[in-house]
Amino acid sequence: MSNRALLEVIALDAEDAVAAQAGGADRLEVVTDMAADGLTPSPKTVAEIGSAVDIPMRVMLRVADGFAAGDIDVLVEKAHEMRAEGADEFVLGFLDRDGHADLVAVERLVAELNGCRWTFHRAIDRAVDREVLRKHLADLPGLDTYLTAGAATGVDDGIPTLLAEAARTEQPGYEARILVGGGLRLDHLPRLKEAGIDAFHIGGAARPAGWSGPVDTAAVREWRQAIDG
């Protein structure tokens, strides 16, 4: 098995997925509606991507903009729909009105995933206390990744936090992999890699024409080469 660093690319459809894999992506985050920062895609999209590529995909479980869970029954239904189409890895993350992890919603949804691996997404960057959030989530089954920029405003401001957390990977609550995304640029990579961070997430950076255009294989390949270099 390859030990190379992970490159995850946002895919909105099968065309994106094919281009991302061709450029060297290791995994996809599958979403819809980037105007709302990424919501749960349709079962059809998940099925089409699963048929088009052979790299893993993590499917977003989120039904409204923001970081409140909303109707948990709807989220559970979405999870069942995605599982029926073959999805077995997911992305989720909810905060309560006080800015702490919404453990009621997260635990209910994780129970429905029945051991599937999942990422807690950038809600961590809006939490009132990142360390408390990590400790509250630490023992949930399947959690293996935090998608984070280190700050709500993006990687530029979050690098000190990312480096500090990377140095704590042996401590309780910090075992999950750090997947850096949110304003990530190529010039951030050397410092992050030097700290031992080995997972990177891109969305708009893979789309030179913006979100109205598809993933560009050459753009993904540039990231792949920079990460490997």
PyMOL commands that set and color helices and strands:
alter all, ss='L'
color gray80, all
select helices_A, chain A and resi 14-23+34-36+43-52+72-84+103-113+122-126+130-137+155-166+186-194+204-206+217-228
alter helices_A, ss='H'
color red, helices_A
select strands_A, chain A and resi 6-11+27-30+57-60+89-92+117-120+143-148+177-180+199-202
alter strands_A, ss='S'
color yellow, strands_A
deselect
rebuild
show_as cartoon
